Amino acid sequence: MNPNHHAKKQAKELTRHNGLSYAANLAQVVREMTAVGAAQSAGPYSTGGGGIVLEHRFGAVLLSHLLTGRPVPALGDHITPTHVRFQGHAISRVDDILVRGRSSAGAEHLLSVGVRRRPRLVASDAKSVQLVEAFLDVVISQWPLLRSGRRRLALAVVPACRPAHQLADLAVVAAAAPSAGEFRRRMAQGGHASKEVRDRLVQLDALVAAALPAGRANGSMQRPTELAWRLLSKLSLIELRLEGADLSDRTQAVGRLQRLTPQGLASEADALFSHLAELVGIYAPSGSEVDLASLKADLEGLPYFVSPAGPVIAAGVASVPGVPARPTAASGARRTAASGRQDVVVWSQSTVSGKAVQPVLAGSTLVVRDGYWLLGFDAVTGEPTRPLQTAFNSPPVIGGGQVLVADRERRIVSVDLRAGRKGQPLPAHMLDAAAVVDHGTLFAASPNAHVHAVDLVSHVLLWTLPVSGLPIAPPQVHAGRLFLQTGTRGSAGGAAEDSSLWAFTAAGALQWVHEQQDGVLLHWSVLGERVYVVSRHEADSHRITALDVLSGQTCWQSAFTGELIGRPAAGHHSLYLTTADGVIALDTGTGRDRWRTAPGAFGRVAAAAHADAGVVYVGLWQPRCLIALDADTGAELWRKKTAGSFTSAPFTASGIVYGGHRGGVLHGWNARSQREVWRAEVMWDEARQGGPLLVDGRAYVTGSNGRIHALALHT
């Protein structure tokens, strides 16, 4: 039975008996499933078969890769190493050495290395059975990650190990075969392998059969022949030339390290390598994980080491184009001091209709949703691409330079706007653009109440988990965690009944579930270390609940009245709520009031407030003006009257506060001098079209008249 279907069935059965909600019972079942899987895959297998000296020297070689940022063999030439861990049995049963790295998209890759000097690789050898058992455990529990290339397995041996080389020859044939059956057919034919290699396959089959009863693989539905092919197809061989007359691996490592020595001498690099091997002798017994920052700290002060220039590589940091939830401070070279339309407008193009929403950025292409059409424009020149008609009018999902939409069967497909065509469907479904891309992974909520994770490079389905209800809003990723609201869609805009907010790790482990017990959940935001949930209860009575982002525990709650406008804004240790009557500032630590504007003191507020650099900016419907408030006290600092009422939230970039009103003008005021320094003729409906996109010193705005403008921002 599909484990997810079984989880749903078990949760429904529990709901009939224990009186708890279906969401709570499903969450408990999913947690138990995850815990069982983790317990089954845990447990070290390392027996020190590689030899202490050999492992320490190999560890020093890997640390030289970490110090210099050079690719690690078997991890991938496109992967930058970020961490090296020794004896990491808590992560993998193939635990002698673990190497982690990041792709250019930010996706994490992991290499598990078993170090053995000369494994016999026969079924009569207990250590060989133990080795294969550990490899099979990873193959069974992490097969989607292995298929995607994010997880890799390697066996490190000395060059004289003939059985391992025969295994490597088998791995070449297995990797080229699309299935276990095709692999066996090719091995049965002549020309693909020698008799010695075919005999080694017989030994491997015996090893797999001997390893299966002892470990987790006993519960697998895979046949031994299938498991043998999977193992071979994803196994790499690393030859360790670190002993005897052949020390070429050490020599290459010393060559890499020369640029990290004071004078660039080989003797200095040789001493540095020896010290790295000594450090491995300290790291290994304690199962330490080393990154570039900690390794540099341990080497600081040595006479033969100079810290590498440039910033430390931070794990998880990647430059991946995406869609800002709210416009952020612009940066880049294209900033023009302008005061007239002829200087402000870089380019302007027509869309299909006046219903087009604000653009998002995919690589160098602006993507605009206009009804059932997707339009593309070159971000620099404004040159339009070929329009593409789609099955639904939901916003596209952007990530890793790709544009993703749902087809008529709700399958996720990638579209190429420059070529005007669609790609092959991904192995997942998506409802109403309920998906987000983070670090090369697409997280999507499907119409059948599941959450999927898909690797965008390999198109491999990494994991699937059940949830209760349907997605109410697109998911968000924050600090490596996926957040998704599910429930029953309400009738008042985005309001939802019977809502639950789910938090998962990127690896597919359920962290916590928050159920909205009473009232209607209006919206939620992840800001800093808190998740803020805003709900409506009676009439205009509202409540905001702050949850801990890691545990989901309630930190504080605060009640307020009045018509809520937009989402909360954060800044200066405060959370700013906007109502039709004014602004409420709450302490992010306690939820207590820091200040509130008096009801009606500013007239009617029609757009959410924006906080930046110690100032809260509020656009008013009546009277027609923009007001700047002190973020700490709420005192008015200044105001600017305009010809039209504000219906869109203000935003800031490079010390300039921008506000667009119904008079059809977007103003830019210097936040210090309060002087108007920028102006453009453009108007948009934020409630329907969203907020502008700011990137590289430009503002991209889709106007209510159906034109998209690229505006040069003021310096």
C-alpha positions in Angstrom: 0.0 0.0 0.0 1.2 3.5 -0.7 2.5 4.8 2.6 0.8 8.2 2.1 -2.6 6.5 1.4 -2.0 4.4 4.5 -1.3 7.5 6.6 -4.5 9.2 5.5 -6.5 6.0 6.2 -5.0 5.7 9.7 -5.6 9.4 10.4 -9.3 9.1 9.5 -9.6 6.0 11.7 -8.0 7.9 14.6 -10.3 10.8 14.1 -13.4 8.6 14.5 -12.2 7.4 17.9 -10.1 10.0 19.7 -12.1 13.2 19.1 -9.1 15.1 17.7 -9.2 16.8 14.3 -8.2 15.1 11.1 -5.3 17.5 10.6 -3.9 16.8 14.1 -4.2 13.0 13.7 -2.6 13.1 10.2 0.3 15.2 11.5 0.9 12.7 14.3 0.9 9.7 11.8 3.3 11.5 9.5 5.6 12.3 12.4 5.6 8.6 13.4 6.3 7.6 9.8 9.3 9.9 9.7 10.6 8.8 13.0 10.4 5.1 12.0 12.3 5.8 8.8 15.0 7.8 10.6 15.4 5.0 13.2 15.7 2.3 10.6 18.4 4.2 8.6 20.5 5.1 11.7 23.4 3.2 13.0 27.1 3.2 12.1 28.8 0.5 10.2 32.4 1.9 10.2 34.9 -0.7 11.3 38.0 1.2 10.4 38.7 -1.0 7.5 40.4 1.7 5.6 43.2 2.1 8.1 43.7 5.1 10.3 46.7 6.6 8.5 45.1 6.2 5.1 41.8 7.7 6.2 43.6 10.7 7.8 45.5 11.4 4.6 42.4 11.1 2.5 40.7 13.5 5.0 43.5 16.0 4.5 43.1 15.8 0.7 39.4 16.6 1.1 40.2 19.5 3.5 42.5 20.9 0.8 39.5 20.9 -1.6 37.5 22.7 1.0 40.2 25.3 1.6 40.6 26.0 -2.1 37.0 25.6 -3.2 38.0 23.0 -5.8 35.5 20.3 -6.8 35.7 17.0 -5.0 35.9 13.9 -7.2 32.6 11.9 -7.1 30.7 14.8 -5.6 30.4 16.6 -8.9 32.5 19.0 -10.9 29.7 21.6 -10.7 29.5 21.4 -6.9 31.4 23.7 -4.5 32.4 21.8 -1.3 31.2 23.5 1.9 31.6 20.9 4.7 33.5 17.7 5.5 32.3 15.4 8.2 34.1 12.5 9.7 32.3 9.4 11.1 28.9 10.9 10.4 26.8 7.9 11.3 23.9 10.1 12.5 23.5 11.2 8.8 24.5 8.1 6.8 25.4 4.5 7.4 28.1 5.0 4.8 29.8 7.2 7.3 33.6 7.2 7.1 33.7 10.6 5.4 30.8 12.8 4.3 31.3 15.7 2.0 28.6 18.4 1.5 28.5 21.0 -1.2 26.2 23.4 -3.1 25.3 23.8 -6.7 25.0 27.2 -8.4 21.3 27.1 -7.7 21.9 26.5 -4.0 20.9 22.8 -3.9 22.7 20.8 -1.3 24.6 17.7 -2.5 26.0 15.0 -0.2 28.8 12.4 -0.9 29.0 9.4 1.4 32.4 7.7 1.2 33.2 4.3 2.6 37.0 3.9 3.0 38.4 0.4 2.7 42.0 -0.5 1.8 41.4 -3.8 0.0 37.8 -5.1 0.6 37.4 -8.7 -0.6 33.8 -8.2 -1.7 32.7 -11.8 -1.3 29.7 -13.1 0.6 31.9 -15.2 2.9 33.6 -12.1 4.3 31.6 -10.5 7.1 33.1 -7.1 6.6 32.2 -7.1 2.9 28.6 -8.0 3.8 28.5 -5.2 6.4 29.8 -2.8 3.8 27.2 -3.7 1.2 24.5 -3.7 3.8 25.3 -0.1 4.6 25.4 0.9 0.9 22.0 -0.8 0.4 20.5 1.0 3.3 21.3 4.3 1.7 20.1 3.1 -1.7 16.7 2.0 -0.2 16.1 5.0 2.0 17.5 7.7 -0.3 16.8 6.5 -3.8 15.1 9.6 -5.1 18.0 11.7 -3.9 20.4 9.3 -5.6 18.5 9.4 -8.8 18.5 13.2 -8.8 22.3 13.4 -8.3 22.0 15.2 -5.0 23.2 12.2 -3.1 26.2 10.1 -4.2 28.0 7.0 -3.0 31.6 6.2 -3.3 34.0 3.4 -2.2 37.6 4.6 -1.6 40.3 1.9 -2.0 44.0 1.6 -2.8 44.8 1.1 -6.5 45.8 -2.6 -6.0 42.3 -3.6 -5.0 41.2 -5.8 -7.9 37.7 -6.7 -6.7 36.8 -3.0 -6.3 38.0 -2.2 -9.8 35.8 -5.0 -11.1 32.9 -3.5 -9.2 33.7 -0.2 -10.9 33.6 -1.9 -14.3 30.1 -3.2 -13.4 29.1 0.3 -12.3 29.9 1.7 -15.7 27.6 -0.7 -17.4 24.9 -0.3 -14.8 24.9 3.5 -15.0 24.4 3.3 -18.8 21.5 0.9 -18.5 18.0 2.4 -18.0 16.7 -0.5 -15.9 17.8 -3.5 -14.0 16.4 -5.8 -16.7 18.4 -4.0 -19.4 21.6 -4.2 -17.2 21.2 -7.9 -16.9 20.6 -8.3 -20.6 23.7 -6.4 -21.4 25.8 -8.4 -19.0 24.5 -11.6 -20.5 25.8 -10.5 -23.9 29.4 -10.6 -24.9 31.4 -7.5 -25.3 30.1 -5.5 -22.3 32.3 -7.1 -19.7 35.1 -9.7 -19.2 34.5 -13.0 -17.5 36.2 -11.7 -14.3 33.7 -8.8 -14.2 30.7 -11.1 -14.8 31.9 -13.3 -12.0 32.1 -10.3 -9.8 28.4 -9.6 -10.5 27.7 -13.2 -9.2 29.6 -12.3 -6.0 27.7 -9.0 -5.7 24.4 -10.8 -6.0 25.5 -13.1 -3.2 26.5 -10.2 -1.1 23.2 -8.4 -1.6 21.3 -11.6 -0.7 23.5 -12.0 2.5 23.0 -8.3 3.4 19.3 -8.1 3.0 18.1 -10.2 6.0 20.3 -8.2 8.4 19.2 -4.7 7.7 16.4 -2.4 6.8 16.4 -3.7 3.2 14.5 -6.8 4.5 11.4 -4.7 4.5 11.9 -3.4 1.0 9.6 -4.4 -1.9 12.6 -4.3 -4.3 14.0 -7.5 -5.7 17.7 -8.2 -5.0 18.6 -7.8 -8.7 16.9 -4.4 -8.7 18.8 -3.3 -5.6 22.1 -4.6 -7.0 21.5 -2.5 -10.2 20.6 0.6 -8.2 23.7 0.3 -6.1 26.0 -0.2 -9.0 24.4 2.6 -11.1 25.1 5.2 -8.4 28.4 3.9 -7.0 31.7 5.6 -7.8 35.2 4.3 -7.1 37.9 6.6 -5.6 41.5 5.3 -5.9 43.6 6.5 -3.0 47.2 7.2 -4.1 48.5 8.1 -0.7 50.8 5.2 0.3 54.0 3.5 -0.8 55.6 4.7 -4.0 52.5 6.4 -5.4 51.7 9.6 -3.5 50.2 11.5 -6.4 47.0 12.4 -4.5 49.1 14.0 -1.8 51.3 15.8 -4.4 48.2 17.3 -6.1 46.8 18.4 -2.7 50.2 20.1 -1.9 50.0 21.9 -5.2 46.5 23.2 -4.5 47.7 24.4 -1.1 50.7 26.4 -2.3 48.6 29.5 -3.0 47.6 29.5 0.7 51.2 29.8 2.0 53.1 33.0 2.7 55.7 32.5 -0.1 54.0 30.0 -2.2 56.7 27.4 -1.6 56.2 23.7 -1.9 57.8 23.1 1.4 55.3 25.3 3.1 52.4 23.6 1.4 53.9 20.2 2.4 53.9 21.3 6.0 50.4 22.6 5.7 49.1 19.2 4.3 50.8 17.4 7.2 49.1 19.6 9.7 45.7 19.0 8.0 46.3 15.2 8.4 47.0 15.9 12.1 43.7 17.9 12.4 41.8 15.0 10.9 43.2 12.8 13.7 41.4 15.2 16.1 38.2 15.6 14.0 37.5 11.9 13.3 37.2 10.4 16.8 34.6 13.1 17.8 32.7 12.9 14.5 33.3 16.6 13.7 31.9 18.5 10.8 34.3 21.1 9.4 33.4 24.1 7.2 35.7 26.7 5.7 35.3 29.2 8.6 36.1 26.6 11.3 39.0 25.2 9.4 40.5 28.6 8.8 40.1 29.3 12.5 42.0 26.1 13.4 44.8 27.0 11.0 45.1 30.6 12.0 48.5 31.6 13.3 50.5 28.8 11.6 53.7 30.2 9.9 53.0 28.3 6.7 49.3 29.3 6.2 47.8 32.5 4.8 44.0 32.7 4.9 42.4 32.7 1.4 41.3 36.0 0.1 37.6 36.7 -0.4 34.5 36.0 1.6 33.9 32.7 3.4 31.6 30.5 1.4 28.3 30.4 3.3 26.3 27.3 3.0 22.8 27.9 1.6 23.7 31.2 0.0 22.9 31.3 -3.7 22.0 34.0 -6.2 18.8 32.6 -7.5 16.4 35.0 -9.2 12.9 35.0 -7.7 9.9 37.1 -6.9 10.0 39.4 -4.0 6.9 39.3 -1.8 7.3 43.1 -1.4 9.6 45.4 -3.3 13.0 45.6 -1.6 15.9 48.0 -1.7 17.3 48.3 -5.2 20.9 47.9 -6.0 23.0 48.0 -9.2 24.6 50.3 -11.6 21.5 51.6 -13.5 20.4 54.5 -11.3 19.6 57.7 -13.0 19.1 61.1 -11.3 15.9 62.1 -13.2 13.1 64.5 -12.8 11.2 64.1 -16.0 9.3 61.3 -17.8 11.7 61.3 -20.7 14.6 60.4 -18.4 12.7 58.1 -16.1 11.1 55.7 -18.6 13.8 53.3 -19.9 11.3 51.4 -22.1 7.5 50.8 -22.3 5.5 48.1 -23.9 1.9 47.1 -24.3 0.3 44.0 -22.8 -2.7 42.1 -24.1 -5.2 43.9 -21.8 -5.5 46.1 -18.8 -5.8 43.0 -16.6 -2.1 42.2 -16.7 -0.5 41.9 -13.2 2.9 43.0 -12.1 5.9 41.2 -13.6 8.2 38.7 -12.1 11.8 37.9 -13.2 13.0 34.6 -14.6 16.6 35.0 -15.5 16.8 38.0 -17.8 13.1 37.8 -18.8 10.2 39.6 -17.3 7.1 37.4 -17.1 3.7 39.0 -17.0 0.4 37.1 -16.4 -2.3 38.7 -18.6 -5.5 36.5 -18.2 -4.7 33.1 -19.8 -1.7 34.5 -21.6 1.9 34.6 -20.4 3.9 37.5 -21.8 7.7 37.8 -21.8 9.9 40.9 -22.1 13.7 41.3 -22.1 14.4 43.0 -18.8 17.1 45.2 -20.4 15.7 46.2 -23.7 11.9 45.5 -23.3 11.9 43.4 -26.5 8.8 41.2 -26.3 9.1 37.4 -26.6 6.5 35.1 -28.1 3.2 35.1 -26.0 2.1 31.7 -24.8 -1.5 30.7 -23.9 -1.9 28.5 -20.8 -4.7 26.4 -19.2 -5.1 28.6 -16.1 -4.8 32.2 -15.2 -2.9 31.7 -12.0 0.5 33.4 -11.5 3.4 31.4 -12.8 6.0 29.9 -10.4 9.5 31.3 -10.9 12.8 29.8 -9.8 16.2 28.8 -11.0 15.5 30.8 -14.2 12.5 28.6 -15.1 8.9 29.5 -15.6 6.5 26.8 -14.3 2.7 26.6 -14.9 0.0 23.9 -14.6 -1.5 22.2 -17.7 -5.1 21.0 -18.0 -4.4 17.9 -16.0 -2.7 20.1 -13.3 0.7 18.7 -14.1 3.6 21.1 -13.7 5.3 22.0 -16.9 8.2 24.4 -17.7 7.6 27.0 -20.4 10.1 28.7 -22.6 8.8 32.1 -23.4 11.6 33.0 -25.8 10.9 30.0 -27.9 7.2 30.0 -27.2 6.9 26.3 -26.2 6.3 24.1 -23.2 8.5 21.4 -21.8 7.8 17.9 -20.6 5.6 17.6 -17.4 7.3 17.2 -14.1 6.4 14.2 -11.9 4.0 16.2 -9.7 0.8 18.2 -9.8 0.0 21.7 -8.7 -3.1 23.5 -7.7 -3.6 27.3 -8.4 0.1 28.1 -8.5 0.5 26.7 -5.0 4.3 26.1 -5.4 7.6 27.8 -4.6 11.2 27.2 -5.8 14.1 27.2 -3.3 17.7 26.1 -3.9 16.8 24.1 -7.0 13.8 22.3 -5.4 10.2 22.9 -6.5 7.8 22.5 -3.6 4.2 22.1 -4.8 0.8 21.5 -3.2 -1.4 19.2 -5.3 -5.2 18.9 -5.8 -5.2 15.6 -3.9 -4.0 17.1 -0.6 -0.3 16.2 -0.9 2.9 18.2 -0.9 5.6 17.3 -3.4 9.3 18.1 -3.7 10.9 17.9 -7.2 14.5 18.5 -8.2 14.4 20.9 -11.1 17.6 19.8 -12.7 16.9 16.0 -12.9 13.1 16.3 -12.6 13.1 13.6 -9.9 10.4 13.4 -7.3 12.3 13.7 -4.0 9.4 13.2 -1.6 5.7 13.3 -1.1 3.7 13.8 2.1 -0.1 14.1 2.8 -1.8 17.1 4.3 -5.4 17.9 5.3 -7.4 20.1 3.0 -6.4 22.1 -0.1 -3.8 24.9 -0.3 -5.2 28.3 0.4 -2.2 30.3 -0.6 1.2 29.6 -2.2 3.7 28.0 0.1 6.7 29.9 1.4 10.3 28.8 2.2 12.1 30.4 5.1 15.3 29.3 6.8 15.2 26.0 5.0 11.6 25.2 6.0 8.5 25.0 3.9 5.3 26.6 5.2 1.9 25.8 3.7 -1.7 26.8 4.7 -4.5 24.4 3.9 -8.2 24.3 4.6 -11.5 25.2 3.1 -11.6 28.3 0.9 -13.7 31.1 2.4 -16.0 33.5 0.6 -14.3 36.7 1.7 -11.2 37.1 -0.5 -8.4 35.0 0.8 -10.1 34.1 4.1 -10.1 30.4 4.9 -12.0 28.2 7.3 -10.8 25.1 9.0 -7.3 26.2 8.3 -4.0 24.5 9.3 -0.5 25.9 8.8 2.1 23.1 8.1 5.8 23.4 8.5 8.2 20.9 6.8 11.9 20.7 6.5 13.3 20.8 3.0 14.1 17.1 3.3 10.4 16.3 3.9 10.1 15.9 7.7 7.0 17.4 9.3 8.0 20.0 11.9 4.7 21.2 13.3 1.1 22.0 12.5 -0.9 25.0 13.7 -4.6 24.6 13.6 -6.9 27.7 13.6 -9.3 26.5 16.3 -11.7 29.5 16.1 -12.3 32.4 13.7 -11.1 32.7 10.1 -7.5 32.7 9.2 -6.9 35.8 6.9 -3.3 35.5 6.2 0.1 34.6 7.6 3.7 35.8 7.2 7.1 34.5 8.1 9.3 37.4 9.4 12.5 36.7 11.2 12.2 34.1 13.9 8.4 34.3 14.0 5.4 33.2 12.0 2.6 35.7 12.4 -1.0 34.4 11.9 -3.8 37.0 11.5 -7.3 35.8 12.1 -10.8 37.4 12.2 -13.3 36.5 14.9 -16.4 38.5 15.6 -17.3 41.5 13.3 -14.2 43.6 13.1 -12.4 41.8 16.0 -9.0 40.4 15.0 -6.2 38.5 16.6 -2.5 38.1 15.7 -0.7 35.1 16.9 3.1 34.8 16.9 4.5 31.3 16.5 8.1 30.2 17.0 9.4 29.4 13.5 11.2 26.2 14.6 8.7 24.6 17.0 5.3 26.2 16.1 4.7 27.0 19.8 2.7 30.1 20.5 4.9 33.0 21.7 2.2 35.6 22.2 -1.2 36.8 21.0 -2.6 40.3 20.6 -6.2 41.4 19.8 -7.1 44.5 17.8 -10.2 45.9 16.1 -10.8 47.6 12.8 -10.7 46.6 9.2 -7.3 45.0 8.5 -5.4 46.3 5.4 -2.6 44.2 3.9 0.0 42.2 5.7 2.1 43.1 8.7 5.4 44.9 8.1 8.4 44.3 10.3 11.3 46.6 11.4 13.0 48.2 14.4 12.0 45.3 16.7 8.4 46.0 15.9 5.6 44.5 13.9 3.3 47.1 12.2 -0.3 46.3 11.6 -2.3 48.6 9.3 -6.1 49.1 9.8 -8.4 51.6 8.1 -8.1 53.8 11.1 -4.3 53.8 11.5 -1.2 51.8 12.5 -0.5 49.6 15.4 3.1 48.8 16.5 3.7 45.6 18.5 6.9 44.5 20.2 8.1 41.4 18.3 9.4 39.8 21.5 6.3 40.2 23.7 3.4 41.3 21.5 2.8 44.3 23.7 1.8 47.6 22.2 4.6 50.0 21.5 2.3 52.6 20.1 -1.0 53.0 18.3 -2.2 56.0 16.2 -5.4 57.5 17.5 -8.5 56.3 15.5 -9.2 58.7 12.7 -6.1 60.8 13.4 -4.9 60.5 9.9 -8.2 60.1 8.1 -8.8 56.9 6.1 -5.9 54.5 5.4 -6.3 52.4 2.2 -2.9 50.7 1.8 -0.6 48.7 4.1 2.2 50.6 5.8 5.8 50.2 4.9 8.7 50.2 7.4 12.3 51.1 6.5 15.3 52.6 8.2 13.4 53.7 11.4 10.5 55.2 9.5 7.0 53.9 8.9 5.4 55.3 5.7 1.6 55.4 5.4 -0.4 56.3 2.2 -3.8 57.8 3.0 -7.0 57.7 0.9 -8.3 60.8 2.6 -6.7 63.3 3.0 -4.6 62.6 0.0 -1.1 62.5 1.3 1.9 60.3 2.3 2.8 60.4 6.0 6.1 59.4 7.6 6.0 58.2 11.2 8.8 57.6 13.7 9.1 53.8 14.0 9.9 53.9 17.7 7.2 56.4 18.9 4.6 56.8 16.1 5.2 60.5 16.0 4.6 62.2 12.7 7.8 63.3 11.0 6.5 64.8 7.8 3.7 64.5 5.2 3.4 65.2 1.5 0.1 66.1 -0.1 -0.7 64.6 -3.5 -3.3 65.0 -6.3 -4.8 61.6 -5.8 -5.7 59.1 -3.1 -3.3 56.3 -2.1 -4.5 52.8 -2.8 -1.1 51.1 -3.1 1.5 50.6 -0.4 4.6 52.9 -0.5 8.1 51.3 -1.0 11.6 52.4 -0.6 14.9 52.0 -2.5 18.3 53.7 -1.8 17.0 56.3 0.6 14.0 57.3 -1.6 10.4 56.6 -0.6 8.1 56.0 -3.6 4.3 56.3 -3.5 1.8 56.0 -6.4 -1.7 57.3 -6.2 -4.9 57.4 -8.2 -3.9 60.6 -9.8 -1.7 58.5 -12.1 1.7 59.7 -10.7 4.4 57.7 -8.9 6.4 60.1 -6.7 9.8 59.7 -5.2 10.8 61.7 -2.1 14.2 61.9 -0.5 13.7 60.3 3.0 16.1 62.8 4.6 15.3 66.1 2.9 11.7 65.3 2.2 12.1 66.9 -1.2 10.5 65.3 -4.3 13.4 64.1 -6.5 11.7 61.7 -8.9 8.3 61.4 -10.7 6.8 59.1 -13.3 3.3 59.0 -14.8 2.0 55.5 -14.0 -0.9 54.1 -12.0 -1.7 50.5 -11.0 -4.3 48.7 -8.8 -2.3 46.9 -6.1 -5.3 44.9 -4.9 -5.7 43.3 -8.4 -2.2 43.7 -9.9 0.2 43.5 -7.0 3.2 45.6 -6.2 6.0 46.7 -8.6 9.2 44.6 -9.0 12.5 46.4 -8.1 15.8 45.0 -9.3 19.1 46.3 -10.5 18.2 50.0 -10.1 15.0 49.7 -12.0 11.3 49.5 -11.1 9.1 47.3 -13.4 5.5 48.4 -13.2 2.4 47.2 -15.0 0.0 50.1 -15.3 -3.8 49.9 -15.1 -3.9 51.0 -18.8 -2.3 47.8 -19.9 1.3 48.9 -20.4 4.4 47.7 -18.7 7.1 50.3 -17.9 10.8 49.9 -17.0 11.6 52.9 -14.8 15.1 54.1 -13.8 15.2 54.7 -10.1 16.7 57.8 -8.5 20.1 57.6 -6.8 
